[in-house]
Amino acid sequence: MAENKKSFILYSDLISVVKKLVERDRENKTNYAGELFLHILEYVNDKEPIAIDFIVEMAFEPIKQQLKRDLNEWTIIKEDRSNSGKIGNLKRWNLDLYDKVMSKEMTLKQAESIAKHRKASHPDSTLSPPIANVAVNVTATVTDNVIVYLNIENFQKFRNSEFENLDQVLKTKLKSFGITKPIIRNTNNANRQYVDVVEILVYIFNSIDWSYTTMMNLDLNEERFRSFMRDFIKTYVSDSSLNYDESKFQGHFVNWVKKKI
């Protein structure tokens, strides 16, 4: 299993194999079904198990191949999401670098390196328009590590554009919480002055590993987890004073659930 991957999928068609093993176990007073399940758990936990019997080995082989395919798919999706997040940050904070990456004038890694250097330096006219073009009515504190606040109008336009590009599944999910457009909130944080409720929720919806880890840590089944999450999101959306970013949302959710249970 990959690092930080805390779950795996067993498919329903496995029942035919397990049923045969159980029938054999009952007839011969063996424990092949239990050995197979233990073998699976040891494998996904990188214990490099050795099958105690040829029957367990044969039963496990197709499961092993499916687990490998699932892991490969998970790795690809994780990398795609990571790159999408990085590209989204470039588009938000360094539009010129974003354009160069999209036109393949530079790699994403090169653009990130430049963006990181910029963040530690004074912003100038080479930065993307949302950062460089500061509205006259925005007050910013200038220090050696200058952070120029975004104009809220520019940020709103950017988030409107991002919302339009969301797939229909996400839009439908957001609509179930009464959200049909970006909801911008001021964080009072110099490093990230504004957050969009939509951006935070999309991140949470896609945090599959975090969801499963949280369910296990809080001893919740999926139904209870979803119920708690729905209630927490409703509170988050309706209370304009809640300006959590992604990590704070997750932390507050966990503490909120602990109080409920």
C-alpha positions as CSV (number, residue, x, y, z in Angstrom):
1,M,0.0,0.0,0.0
2,A,1.1,3.5,-0.6
3,E,2.1,5.8,2.2
4,N,-1.0,7.5,3.8
5,K,-3.4,5.1,2.1
6,K,-5.5,3.7,4.9
7,S,-8.2,1.9,3.0
8,F,-8.7,-0.6,0.2
9,I,-11.6,-2.0,-1.8
10,L,-12.9,-5.6,-1.7
11,Y,-15.3,-6.3,-4.6
12,S,-18.7,-8.1,-4.2
13,D,-17.8,-10.8,-6.7
14,L,-15.3,-12.1,-4.1
15,I,-18.3,-13.8,-2.4
16,S,-18.1,-16.9,-4.7
17,V,-14.5,-17.6,-3.6
18,V,-15.1,-17.0,0.1
19,K,-18.3,-19.1,0.0
20,K,-16.4,-22.1,-1.4
21,L,-13.7,-21.7,1.2
22,V,-16.3,-21.5,4.0
23,E,-18.0,-24.6,2.7
24,R,-14.7,-26.4,2.6
25,D,-13.8,-25.2,6.1
26,R,-17.1,-26.5,7.5
27,E,-16.7,-29.8,5.8
28,N,-13.0,-30.3,6.8
29,K,-12.8,-28.2,9.9
30,T,-10.2,-25.9,8.3
31,N,-9.9,-22.1,8.4
32,Y,-9.0,-21.2,4.8
33,A,-11.5,-18.3,4.7
34,G,-10.0,-16.7,7.8
35,E,-6.5,-17.3,6.5
36,L,-7.4,-15.6,3.2
37,F,-8.8,-12.5,5.0
38,L,-5.7,-12.3,7.2
39,H,-3.5,-12.7,4.2
40,I,-5.3,-9.8,2.5
41,L,-4.9,-7.5,5.5
42,E,-1.2,-8.4,5.9
43,Y,-0.6,-7.7,2.2
44,V,-2.2,-4.3,2.2
45,N,-0.2,-3.5,5.4
46,D,3.1,-4.3,3.6
47,K,3.7,-7.4,5.8
48,E,4.8,-9.5,2.8
49,P,2.7,-12.5,3.9
50,I,3.5,-16.1,2.8
51,A,0.4,-18.2,2.1
52,I,0.1,-21.2,4.5
53,D,-1.5,-23.3,1.8
54,F,-1.7,-23.5,-2.0
55,I,-5.5,-23.0,-1.7
56,V,-5.1,-19.7,0.0
57,E,-2.4,-18.7,-2.5
58,M,-4.6,-19.4,-5.5
59,A,-7.6,-17.7,-3.9
60,F,-5.5,-14.6,-3.2
61,E,-3.8,-14.2,-6.5
62,P,-6.7,-12.5,-8.4
63,I,-7.4,-10.4,-5.4
64,K,-3.7,-9.3,-5.3
65,Q,-3.8,-8.3,-9.0
66,Q,-7.0,-6.2,-8.4
67,L,-5.4,-4.5,-5.4
68,K,-2.4,-3.6,-7.6
69,R,-4.7,-2.1,-10.3
70,D,-6.6,-0.2,-7.6
71,L,-3.4,1.1,-6.1
72,N,-2.1,2.2,-9.5
73,E,-5.3,4.1,-10.2
74,W,-5.3,5.7,-6.7
75,T,-1.7,6.9,-7.3
76,I,-2.6,8.4,-10.6
77,I,-5.7,10.2,-9.2
78,K,-3.7,11.4,-6.2
79,E,-1.0,12.8,-8.4
80,D,-3.5,14.4,-10.8
81,R,-5.3,16.1,-7.8
82,S,-2.0,17.3,-6.4
83,N,-1.0,18.8,-9.8
84,S,-4.4,20.3,-10.2
85,G,-4.1,22.0,-6.8
86,K,-0.7,23.3,-7.7
87,I,-1.9,24.6,-11.0
88,G,-4.9,26.2,-9.3
89,N,-2.6,28.0,-6.9
90,L,-0.5,29.3,-9.8
91,K,-3.7,30.5,-11.6
92,R,-4.8,32.2,-8.4
93,W,-1.5,33.9,-7.3
94,N,0.8,33.9,-10.3
95,L,-1.2,34.1,-13.5
96,D,1.8,34.8,-15.7
97,L,3.5,31.5,-14.5
98,Y,0.2,29.7,-14.9
99,D,0.0,30.8,-18.6
100,K,3.6,29.6,-19.2
101,V,2.9,26.2,-17.7
102,M,-0.3,25.9,-19.8
103,S,1.6,26.8,-22.9
104,K,4.4,24.4,-22.0
105,E,7.0,27.2,-21.9
106,M,8.1,25.9,-18.5
107,T,7.4,22.9,-16.2
108,L,5.1,23.0,-13.2
109,K,8.1,22.3,-11.0
110,Q,10.0,25.4,-12.5
111,A,6.9,27.6,-12.0
112,E,6.5,26.5,-8.4
113,S,10.2,27.3,-7.7
114,I,9.7,30.8,-9.1
115,A,6.5,31.3,-7.2
116,K,8.1,30.3,-4.0
117,H,10.9,32.8,-4.5
118,R,8.4,35.5,-5.3
119,K,6.5,34.8,-2.1
120,A,9.7,35.5,-0.1
121,S,10.5,38.7,-2.0
122,H,8.8,42.0,-2.6
123,P,6.0,41.7,-5.2
124,D,6.3,43.7,-8.3
125,S,4.7,44.3,-11.7
126,T,5.7,40.9,-13.0
127,L,3.3,39.2,-10.6
128,S,-0.1,38.1,-11.8
129,P,-2.8,40.8,-12.0
130,P,-4.8,39.8,-9.0
131,I,-1.8,40.3,-6.8
132,A,0.0,43.2,-8.5
133,N,-3.1,45.3,-9.1
134,V,-4.0,46.3,-5.6
135,A,-7.2,48.4,-5.2
136,V,-6.7,51.8,-3.7
137,N,-9.2,51.2,-1.0
138,V,-7.3,48.1,0.3
139,T,-5.0,48.7,3.3
140,A,-1.9,46.5,3.5
141,T,0.8,46.4,6.1
142,V,4.2,46.5,4.4
143,T,7.1,44.8,6.1
144,D,10.3,43.1,4.9
145,N,8.1,40.1,3.9
146,V,5.5,42.1,2.0
147,I,2.1,40.5,1.4
148,V,-0.2,42.5,-0.9
149,Y,-3.8,41.7,-0.2
150,L,-6.0,40.7,-3.0
151,N,-8.7,43.1,-4.2
152,I,-11.9,41.3,-3.2
153,E,-13.6,42.2,-6.5
154,N,-10.8,40.4,-8.4
155,F,-10.9,37.5,-6.1
156,Q,-14.7,37.3,-6.6
157,K,-14.3,37.3,-10.4
158,F,-11.7,34.6,-10.2
159,R,-13.9,32.4,-8.0
160,N,-16.9,33.0,-10.2
161,S,-14.8,31.6,-13.1
162,E,-13.7,28.6,-11.1
163,F,-17.3,27.9,-10.1
164,E,-18.4,27.8,-13.7
165,N,-15.7,25.2,-14.4
166,L,-16.8,22.8,-11.7
167,D,-18.3,19.6,-13.0
168,Q,-22.1,19.0,-12.7
169,V,-21.7,16.4,-9.9
170,L,-20.0,18.9,-7.7
171,K,-22.5,21.7,-8.5
172,T,-25.4,19.3,-7.7
173,K,-23.7,18.4,-4.4
174,L,-23.1,22.1,-3.5
175,K,-26.7,22.9,-4.5
176,S,-28.0,20.4,-1.9
177,F,-26.5,22.8,0.7
178,G,-28.1,25.8,-1.0
179,I,-24.9,26.9,-2.7
180,T,-25.3,28.1,-6.3
181,K,-22.4,30.5,-6.4
182,P,-19.1,31.3,-4.6
183,I,-19.4,32.6,-1.0
184,I,-16.5,34.8,-0.2
185,R,-15.4,35.4,3.4
186,N,-12.6,37.5,4.9
187,T,-10.2,35.5,7.1
188,N,-8.4,38.5,8.7
189,N,-5.3,36.6,7.9
190,A,-2.5,38.4,6.0
191,N,-1.3,35.1,4.3
192,R,-4.7,34.4,2.9
193,Q,-7.1,37.2,3.2
194,Y,-10.1,35.6,1.5
195,V,-11.6,32.1,1.3
196,D,-14.4,30.8,-0.8
197,V,-16.7,28.4,0.9
198,V,-17.1,26.6,-2.4
199,E,-13.3,26.1,-2.7
200,I,-13.1,24.7,0.9
201,L,-16.0,22.3,0.4
202,V,-14.7,21.0,-2.9
203,Y,-11.4,20.2,-1.2
204,I,-13.3,18.4,1.6
205,F,-15.4,16.4,-0.8
206,N,-12.2,15.2,-2.5
207,S,-10.4,14.3,0.7
208,I,-11.2,10.6,0.5
209,D,-8.3,9.4,2.6
210,W,-8.9,12.0,5.3
211,S,-12.6,11.0,5.4
212,Y,-11.8,7.3,5.9
213,T,-9.0,8.0,8.5
214,T,-11.4,10.3,10.4
215,M,-14.1,7.6,10.4
216,M,-11.7,5.1,11.8
217,N,-10.3,7.5,14.4
218,L,-13.8,8.5,15.6
219,D,-15.2,4.9,15.3
220,L,-17.9,6.0,12.9
221,N,-19.5,4.1,10.1
222,E,-20.0,5.8,6.8
223,E,-23.6,6.7,7.4
224,R,-22.9,8.5,10.7
225,F,-19.9,10.2,9.2
226,R,-22.0,11.5,6.3
227,S,-24.7,12.7,8.7
228,F,-22.3,14.6,10.9
229,M,-20.6,16.1,7.8
230,R,-23.9,17.3,6.4
231,D,-24.9,19.0,9.7
232,F,-21.4,20.5,10.1
233,I,-21.4,21.9,6.5
234,K,-24.9,23.4,7.0
235,T,-23.6,25.2,10.0
236,Y,-20.4,26.3,8.2
237,V,-22.4,27.6,5.2
238,S,-25.1,29.5,7.2
239,D,-22.7,31.2,9.7
240,S,-20.8,33.9,7.9
241,S,-18.5,34.3,10.9
242,L,-16.9,30.9,10.2
243,N,-14.0,31.6,7.9
244,Y,-12.1,28.3,8.1
245,D,-9.5,27.3,5.6
246,E,-9.2,23.6,4.6
247,S,-7.1,22.4,7.5
248,K,-9.1,24.4,10.1
249,F,-12.4,23.0,8.7
250,Q,-11.1,19.5,9.2
251,G,-9.8,20.2,12.7
252,H,-13.1,21.9,13.8
253,F,-15.1,19.1,12.3
254,V,-13.3,16.5,14.3
255,N,-13.6,18.5,17.5
256,W,-17.3,19.1,16.8
257,V,-18.0,15.4,16.3
258,K,-16.2,14.5,19.4
259,K,-18.5,16.7,21.4
260,K,-21.5,15.1,19.7
261,I,-20.5,11.6,20.5
